[in-house]
Amino acid sequence: MCKSRFKQVFSYSEGMENYLSNIFRQYTGASREHLIPILMKIQEERGFIDEEAVAVTGEYLGISTARIYSLATFYDEFRFRRRGSNHFVVCCGATCWMRGSEMITRMIEDETGVLPGGVSTDSQWSLDLTGCRGACQKGPVVLYNGEPVLFEDGDDPVAGIRKFIKGIKNE
């Protein structure tokens, strides 16, 4: 059912057409309530949500791309670009900032050559900044590939992350 509707409505790339029709088939009826689960599934399988997937999903569900981006950018977990294989997220909430997240961000930039929101040309490194992650007592909060990088009390977090990155580079 989805496949025939999909072919009638869309004129996107054949690969994207086949890929998304398989995802749409998992949800009965084209309903707005399926938007978040569809976006989550696309991201789970592809690692991010690209413009073509947003446009096709919007057409299928009858939702404008502006509305989809409005909803998806509200949630920190949706991504619209590929991540590097070594991905850092640094919290820039007030407490983490006071505890050195800005210095950590600069050090990650220096060590990897990646600016916040960017991906290295070799796709090895990426860096994102985020608002409060709700772990202020553990700050500054740094995530590496989704997992927290923990510091002992009294440790220098900048030195700790620098050592962490050097360890990754030496693997």
C-alpha positions as CSV (number, residue, x, y, z in Angstrom):
1,M,0.0,0.0,0.0
2,C,2.7,2.5,0.9
3,K,4.8,1.5,-2.1
4,S,2.1,2.4,-4.6
5,R,1.2,5.7,-2.8
6,F,5.0,6.4,-2.6
7,K,5.6,5.9,-6.3
8,Q,2.6,8.1,-7.2
9,V,3.6,11.1,-5.0
10,F,7.4,11.2,-5.1
11,S,10.0,11.6,-7.8
12,Y,13.1,11.3,-5.6
13,S,16.2,9.1,-6.1
14,E,15.3,5.4,-6.5
15,G,17.5,4.4,-3.6
16,M,15.8,6.8,-1.2
17,E,12.5,5.8,-2.6
18,N,13.1,2.1,-1.8
19,Y,14.7,2.9,1.5
20,L,11.9,5.1,2.8
21,S,9.1,3.0,1.5
22,N,10.4,0.1,3.6
23,I,10.4,2.4,6.7
24,F,6.9,3.8,5.9
25,R,5.5,0.2,5.6
26,Q,6.2,-0.3,9.3
27,Y,3.6,2.4,10.2
28,T,0.0,1.8,9.2
29,G,-1.5,4.9,7.6
30,A,0.2,8.2,6.9
31,S,-0.3,10.0,10.2
32,R,1.5,12.9,11.9
33,E,1.9,10.8,15.0
34,H,4.4,8.7,13.1
35,L,6.8,11.5,12.4
36,I,9.1,11.1,15.4
37,P,9.3,7.3,15.1
38,I,10.0,7.6,11.4
39,L,12.7,10.2,11.9
40,M,14.2,8.0,14.7
41,K,14.3,5.0,12.4
42,I,15.9,6.9,9.6
43,Q,18.6,8.2,11.9
44,E,19.1,4.8,13.6
45,E,19.8,3.2,10.2
46,R,21.7,6.0,8.4
47,G,23.3,7.9,11.3
48,F,21.6,11.2,10.4
49,I,18.6,12.6,8.6
50,D,19.3,14.3,5.3
51,E,17.3,16.8,3.4
52,E,15.9,14.3,0.9
53,A,14.6,12.1,3.7
54,V,12.9,15.1,5.4
55,A,11.3,16.1,2.1
56,V,10.1,12.6,1.3
57,T,8.8,12.1,4.8
58,G,7.0,15.4,4.7
59,E,5.3,14.6,1.4
60,Y,4.3,11.1,2.7
61,L,2.8,12.5,6.0
62,G,1.5,15.7,4.5
63,I,3.7,17.8,6.8
64,S,5.9,20.7,5.5
65,T,9.6,20.4,5.7
66,A,9.6,23.6,7.9
67,R,7.4,21.9,10.4
68,I,9.5,18.8,10.4
69,Y,12.7,20.8,11.0
70,S,10.9,22.8,13.7
71,L,10.0,19.7,15.6
72,A,13.3,17.8,15.0
73,T,15.6,20.7,15.9
74,F,13.7,21.0,19.3
75,Y,15.3,17.6,20.2
76,D,19.1,17.5,20.7
77,E,19.2,13.8,19.6
78,F,18.2,14.4,15.9
79,R,21.2,15.0,13.6
80,F,21.1,16.4,10.1
81,R,24.7,15.7,9.1
82,R,27.0,12.7,9.5
83,R,29.2,12.5,12.6
84,G,32.8,11.6,12.7
85,S,33.8,8.2,14.0
86,N,35.1,10.0,17.1
87,H,32.3,12.3,18.2
88,F,32.5,14.7,21.1
89,V,29.6,16.6,22.6
90,V,30.5,19.3,25.2
91,C,27.9,20.8,27.5
92,C,27.9,24.6,27.5
93,G,25.4,25.1,30.3
94,A,26.3,27.7,33.0
95,T,27.8,25.2,35.5
96,C,29.9,23.3,32.9
97,W,31.1,26.6,31.4
98,M,32.2,27.8,34.8
99,R,34.0,24.4,35.3
100,G,35.9,24.7,32.0
101,S,33.8,23.5,29.1
102,E,34.9,26.4,27.0
103,M,38.6,25.5,27.5
104,I,37.8,21.8,26.7
105,T,36.1,22.9,23.5
106,R,39.1,24.9,22.4
107,M,41.5,22.1,23.2
108,I,39.3,19.6,21.2
109,E,39.4,22.1,18.3
110,D,43.2,22.4,18.6
111,E,43.8,18.6,18.9
112,T,41.4,17.5,16.1
113,G,41.1,20.5,13.8
114,V,37.3,20.5,14.1
115,L,35.1,23.4,15.0
116,P,31.9,23.0,16.9
117,G,29.2,21.7,14.5
118,G,31.8,20.4,12.2
119,V,33.3,17.1,10.9
120,S,36.9,16.6,9.9
121,T,37.6,16.1,6.2
122,D,38.6,12.5,6.9
123,S,35.4,11.9,8.9
124,Q,37.4,10.9,11.9
125,W,36.4,13.7,14.3
126,S,33.3,15.7,15.0
127,L,32.3,18.1,17.7
128,D,29.0,19.5,18.9
129,L,28.0,21.8,21.7
130,T,24.9,21.3,23.7
131,G,22.8,22.9,26.4
132,C,22.6,21.5,29.9
133,R,22.7,17.7,30.1
134,G,21.5,17.7,33.7
135,A,24.7,16.4,35.2
136,C,25.9,19.7,36.6
137,Q,27.5,18.0,39.7
138,K,29.7,16.0,37.3
139,G,30.6,18.9,35.1
140,P,32.1,19.8,32.8
141,V,30.1,17.2,30.9
142,V,31.8,15.7,27.8
143,L,30.3,12.9,25.8
144,Y,32.4,10.7,23.5
145,N,30.3,8.7,21.1
146,G,27.4,9.1,23.4
147,E,29.1,7.9,26.5
148,P,30.2,10.3,29.3
149,V,33.9,11.0,29.8
150,L,34.3,10.9,33.6
151,F,36.8,12.9,35.7
152,E,38.0,12.2,39.2
153,D,37.5,15.1,41.7
154,G,40.5,17.4,41.5
155,D,41.5,16.2,37.9
156,D,42.2,18.8,35.3
157,P,39.4,18.1,32.7
158,V,41.3,19.8,29.9
159,A,44.4,17.6,30.5
160,G,42.1,14.6,30.9
161,I,40.4,15.1,27.5
162,R,43.8,15.9,25.8
163,K,45.2,12.6,27.1
164,F,41.9,10.8,26.0
165,I,42.3,12.2,22.5
166,K,46.0,11.2,22.3
167,G,45.0,7.7,23.3
168,I,42.5,7.5,20.5
169,K,45.0,8.8,18.0
170,N,47.5,6.2,19.1
171,E,45.1,3.2,18.7
